[in-house]
Amino acid sequence: MEQVSVVRCESYDRAVCRRGLLEALEPIGGLDFIKPGMRVGVKANLVAFLKPEAGATTHPALLSALAELIGERGASVVIGDSPGGVYTAAYVKTVYRATGMYETEAAGAALNMDFTQKQADFPAARVAKTFQYTAWLDNCDVLIDFCKLKSHGMMGMSAAAKNMFGAIPGTVKPEYHYKYPNPADFARMIIDLDEYFRPALSIVDGVVGMDGNGPTAGDPKPMGLLLASKSPHAADLACAHLIGLEREDVPTLEAAYERGLIPASWKDLEIFGDLESLVVRDFHNVRTKSDILFWNESHGPVKKLAGKVIQRCLSAIPKVTASQCVGCGKCADICPAKAITMKSKLPHIDRGACIHCFCCQEFCPKGAMKVYRPPVARLLNR
């Protein structure tokens, strides 16, 4: 039975973080897998140059506390990620600075400065049998996945499993969105990455998460918790319950379930701690369901047309809030389908070309691009 440990942790005070980590890790074996002389990689969520208080990135206080605990076991620590954007020293260093990562150096951590890339061949994968990845991960003896709990425009939720998408170099990420436009296939690709890198431990920063227009432009959400598991998928199954989602609402959980990596429900996990007392009742989720098809190629022309109309009426789409848009063109630059053009300093989306990957929403620096649910979908949800 997969084990998940959850504890209350309501502050980023360093002593509180250390105590919370120790309490969360103890029931699942702590850090006993770390031996003297090991090089431990910590895959943080550093999605963009956002300050820690934005609630979008793994908090440096927690990473510092973890680095100290690892150092006390005689091992070295390197923290890294590939944010959205060019994967170069100059760019990533600006992200390290904005997210407070240089604070972790005082705790004994090193920040990754290897920006080379490699290609993986993974015949056992379901969809991503070859992929580009950040080479620094190969230089680690063991990997810890330290994610942030957030809402997500495409996947519904970003936590432990989704965090490993950061193994893909930033400028390559849009290619994968275009290659796997269906959320179910995109989720299967994420699970392939998890299975390839196999983090030994997943820790979830839920002290302050993010809800609403996540994963970068939502609202910081105080949740007061830390969660840990040896399985990123078990961690995510518990996280989904914490924010009011079912397994079926999160494509990565469905993909993990179809491979037998998690049970059908969070109730079938072995949970240490009072999970139910930490459920966030007012968490504002993004519900897309854009992977539902109401037609297939075997249908006749009338059914196919009707199915496409129904799907369009129910599928969420990215939509700009003109009053918040500054006309920077970031959305047009990052769109993998090239479905966005700038006209009069506002983005115009070709709905026929849009693949509903929500990259524009995720990386809009002002949060002007939102996940918009059509009226019919909102009515049915009620």
Number of C-alpha atoms within 10 A of each C-alpha: 10 17 17 30 24 28 22 20 24 17 17 18 12 15 13 16 22 22 12 23 23 17 21 26 23 14 17 18 11 15 16 11 10 19 14 12 12 18 19 24 26 28 24 27 30 27 23 22 22 21 16 19 12 18 28 31 29 27 28 21 23 25 25 23 25 24 26 20 18 23 20 12 15 14 17 21 26 23 26 25 28 30 24 25 18 14 21 15 13 9 15 25 17 14 22 24 14 16 25 19 25 17 16 24 17 11 18 20 25 18 19 20 14 15 14 12 16 14 11 13 13 16 10 11 16 14 17 24 14 12 16 17 22 21 17 20 23 13 12 17 13 19 22 19 29 28 28 29 34 32 29 29 30 30 25 21 30 25 31 32 28 24 25 28 22 22 24 24 25 22 15 17 22 20 15 19 21 18 14 19 18 19 23 20 20 24 24 25 24 23 29 23 25 23 15 16 16 19 22 16 23 28 27 24 28 29 24 29 29 30 27 21 23 31 29 29 25 22 20 19 21 17 22 18 22 26 29 32 28 22 24 32 27 30 28 30 30 27 27 25 19 21 22 15 18 18 22 14 18 25 23 30 30 22 25 24 18 13 12 10 17 25 19 17 14 21 11 13 18 13 20 17 17 12 19 10 9 17 18 16 9 10 20 18 20 23 24 24 21 20 17 13 14 15 18 11 8 8 11 10 11 9 15 16 14 13 17 16 13 15 19 17 14 21 20 25 25 22 18 21 13 13 7 11 18 12 15 15 18 15 26 21 13 20 24 24 19 16 17 23 17 16 10 8 13 18 24 16 20 13 13 7 11 19 22 25 26 25 22 28 29 26 23 22 19 13 19 21 26 24 24 17 20 14 11 12 18 13 10 8 8 5
